[in-house]
Amino acid sequence: MNPSGLKGKTSIVTGGARGIGRAIVTALAVAGANVVIADAREVDAQATAAEIQKELGSRILAVGADVTNLQDMEKVRDATLRDFGAIDILVNNAGWDRLMPFLKTTPDLWDRVIGINYRGVLNTCYAVLPHMVSRKQGAIINISSDSARVGSLGEAVYSGAKAAVIAFSKTIAREHARDNIRVNVICPGLVDTPLLQEIQHEEFGQKILGSIMNYIPLKRFAKPEDIAPMVAFLASDAASYITGQVTSINGGLTMAG
């Protein structure tokens, strides 16, 4: 993609303070976009925004927000419109998980996993889509998970929530194609992020993750920077005929059709 292919566009990235989200913010900024980071870790988001803005010269805004709260996402929308005047790109990246067998989970855990991974996508789209519809343009990229396509030990609720993101995205892609709004999904495999490192410190997580490397043809976990370029591509005009699609980035761990 042209390094300046998103010049003048404005994007919102949820969970953009660290991990995959930070890499996405950087990739969009490199491509010329203004970026709004929406993250519950407000201090981290502000630090990320300052660092990337200083390095690249792009305009980066950080807004403290909980994706499970619709009013927070409306606040992010309003701040973006106030500072940049339009929203061209929405990247739903915020996610959270804990590895454990389903029968050891609790309803409180279900609520948190579903809230962050699925309801958060509903909230952002509900807040931002009317603006995109009014302008008859927009690109939405939702970060799901390879576990949504094939299942994953210890991730029953997470896999279900991420699968819901795929079905929701395809439906919104159909409903809003007439509005020139494209909606696509990226399904990362295992990515070396702070969240993965937290999971690796848990006994069950160690047991599951320790064996997976043997099944990855490219013999490594992904880096956040392996995911971000596809987001920038799908946000760009180079992907103007791509909508409703699901792409895995997993080193070949699964090869789902």
C-alpha positions in Angstrom: 0.0 0.0 0.0 1.1 3.6 -0.7 2.7 4.8 2.6 0.5 7.9 2.4 -2.6 6.0 1.2 -4.7 7.2 4.1 -3.6 10.8 4.2 -6.3 13.1 5.5 -8.5 10.2 6.7 -9.4 9.9 10.4 -9.6 6.6 12.3 -10.8 5.4 15.7 -8.9 2.4 17.2 -10.2 0.8 20.3 -7.7 -0.8 22.7 -5.0 1.2 20.9 -2.8 1.8 23.9 -0.7 -1.4 23.7 -0.2 -4.7 21.9 -1.9 -5.1 18.5 -3.8 -1.9 19.0 -0.6 0.2 19.3 0.8 -1.5 16.1 -2.4 -0.6 14.3 -2.3 3.0 15.4 1.3 3.2 14.2 0.5 1.6 10.8 -2.4 4.0 10.2 -0.4 7.0 11.2 2.5 5.9 8.9 -0.2 5.7 6.1 -1.1 9.3 6.8 -4.2 9.0 8.9 -5.2 10.9 12.0 -5.9 8.4 14.8 -8.1 8.5 17.9 -7.1 5.9 20.5 -10.0 4.8 22.6 -8.8 2.8 25.6 -9.8 2.2 29.2 -6.0 2.5 30.0 -6.2 6.3 29.6 -2.6 7.0 30.9 -1.1 4.4 28.6 -3.2 5.7 25.7 -2.0 9.2 26.2 1.6 8.0 26.4 1.2 6.0 23.2 -0.4 8.9 21.4 2.4 11.3 22.5 5.2 8.8 21.4 3.7 8.1 18.0 2.8 11.7 17.3 6.4 12.8 18.2 7.9 10.1 16.0 5.7 10.4 13.0 4.2 13.9 13.2 0.7 12.5 12.8 -2.2 13.9 14.8 -3.1 11.4 17.5 -5.8 11.9 20.2 -6.2 9.7 23.2 -9.6 9.3 24.9 -10.2 7.3 28.0 -13.2 5.0 27.3 -14.6 1.6 28.2 -16.0 -0.1 25.1 -18.6 -1.9 27.2 -20.3 1.5 27.9 -22.2 3.0 25.0 -22.0 6.5 26.4 -18.2 6.2 26.5 -18.2 5.3 22.8 -20.5 8.2 22.0 -18.0 10.4 23.9 -15.2 9.1 21.7 -17.3 9.7 18.6 -18.0 13.3 19.6 -14.4 14.0 20.5 -13.3 12.7 17.1 -15.8 14.8 15.3 -14.9 17.9 17.3 -11.2 17.6 16.7 -11.1 16.1 13.1 -14.6 16.8 11.6 -15.2 13.2 10.3 -14.7 9.5 11.0 -13.5 7.5 8.0 -12.2 4.3 9.7 -13.3 2.4 12.7 -11.0 -0.4 14.1 -12.6 -2.5 16.8 -9.5 -4.0 18.4 -10.2 -4.0 22.1 -10.3 -7.5 23.5 -9.7 -9.6 26.7 -9.6 -13.2 27.7 -8.6 -15.8 30.3 -7.8 -19.4 29.5 -9.8 -22.0 31.5 -12.1 -24.9 30.9 -15.7 -23.8 30.4 -17.0 -25.5 33.6 -14.5 -23.6 35.7 -15.7 -20.2 34.4 -18.4 -18.1 36.1 -21.2 -15.9 34.8 -19.3 -12.9 35.9 -16.4 -13.9 33.6 -18.9 -14.6 30.8 -20.2 -11.0 31.2 -16.8 -9.5 31.1 -15.6 -11.5 28.1 -18.7 -11.0 26.1 -18.9 -7.3 27.1 -15.4 -6.4 25.9 -15.2 -8.7 22.9 -18.7 -8.5 21.5 -20.8 -5.8 23.1 -17.9 -3.4 22.6 -18.2 -3.9 18.9 -21.9 -3.3 19.0 -21.4 -0.1 21.0 -18.8 1.4 18.7 -20.7 0.5 15.5 -24.0 1.9 17.0 -22.2 5.1 17.9 -20.3 5.6 14.7 -22.3 4.0 11.9 -25.0 6.8 11.6 -22.2 9.3 10.9 -20.7 7.0 8.2 -24.1 6.5 6.7 -24.7 10.2 6.5 -21.5 10.6 4.6 -22.0 7.5 2.4 -18.5 6.2 3.1 -16.5 4.4 5.7 -14.4 1.3 6.5 -14.8 -0.8 9.6 -12.2 -3.5 10.5 -13.1 -5.8 13.4 -10.5 -7.8 15.1 -11.9 -11.2 15.9 -9.8 -14.3 16.6 -8.8 -17.6 14.8 -10.5 -19.3 17.8 -13.8 -18.0 16.4 -13.3 -20.0 13.2 -12.1 -23.3 14.6 -12.6 -23.2 18.4 -9.8 -23.2 21.0 -9.2 -25.2 24.3 -9.9 -23.0 27.3 -11.6 -20.3 25.3 -15.2 -21.4 25.0 -16.8 -18.0 25.9 -14.1 -16.0 24.1 -14.4 -18.1 21.0 -18.2 -17.7 21.0 -18.0 -13.9 21.5 -15.4 -13.5 18.7 -17.5 -15.8 16.4 -20.4 -13.4 17.1 -18.2 -10.5 15.8 -17.8 -12.4 12.5 -21.5 -12.9 12.0 -22.3 -9.4 13.1 -19.7 -8.0 10.7 -21.0 -9.9 7.7 -24.5 -8.7 8.4 -23.5 -5.1 8.8 -21.5 -5.4 5.6 -24.7 -6.5 3.8 -26.9 -3.8 5.4 -24.5 -0.9 4.6 -23.0 -1.8 1.3 -25.6 0.6 -0.2 -24.0 3.3 2.0 -20.5 2.6 0.6 -19.4 1.3 4.0 -17.1 -1.7 3.9 -16.8 -4.1 6.9 -14.1 -6.8 7.2 -12.7 -9.0 9.9 -9.2 -10.0 10.8 -8.6 -13.2 12.8 -5.2 -13.2 14.5 -3.8 -16.4 15.8 -1.4 -16.2 18.8 0.2 -12.8 19.1 3.0 -11.9 21.5 1.2 -9.2 23.4 1.0 -8.1 27.1 -2.3 -10.1 27.3 -0.7 -13.3 26.0 2.2 -12.8 28.5 -0.3 -12.5 31.3 -2.0 -15.7 30.2 1.3 -17.6 30.0 1.9 -16.9 33.7 -1.2 -18.9 34.6 -0.9 -22.7 35.0 -3.6 -23.7 32.5 -2.4 -21.1 30.0 1.2 -22.4 30.2 0.0 -26.0 29.5 -2.1 -25.0 26.5 0.3 -22.4 24.9 3.4 -24.4 25.6 2.3 -27.1 23.1 0.9 -24.9 20.3 4.2 -23.8 18.9 4.7 -27.3 17.5 1.7 -26.8 15.3 2.5 -23.4 13.8 4.2 -24.0 10.4 6.1 -20.7 10.6 7.4 -21.7 14.0 6.7 -18.5 16.0 4.0 -16.5 17.5 2.9 -13.4 15.6 4.2 -9.9 16.5 1.6 -7.1 16.7 3.3 -5.6 13.6 2.3 -8.8 11.6 -1.4 -7.9 12.1 -1.3 -4.1 11.5 -0.5 -3.9 7.8 -3.7 -5.9 6.9 -5.7 -3.4 8.9 -4.2 -0.4 7.0 -4.8 -2.2 3.7 -8.4 -2.9 4.4 -8.9 0.7 5.5 -7.5 2.0 2.2 -9.0 2.6 -1.2 -6.8 -0.3 -2.4 -9.5 -2.6 -0.7 -12.4 -0.7 -2.2 -14.0 -3.9 -3.5 -13.5 -6.0 -0.4 -16.3 -6.3 2.2 -17.7 -9.0 4.4 -14.5 -11.0 4.4 -12.7 -12.8 7.1 -8.9 -13.1 7.0 -6.7 -15.2 9.4 -3.2 -14.1 10.2 -1.8 -17.0 12.2 1.4 -18.4 10.7 -0.5 -21.3 9.2 -1.7 -22.7 12.5 -5.2 -23.1 11.0 -6.0 -23.0 7.3 -9.8 -22.5 7.4 -11.6 -21.9 4.1 
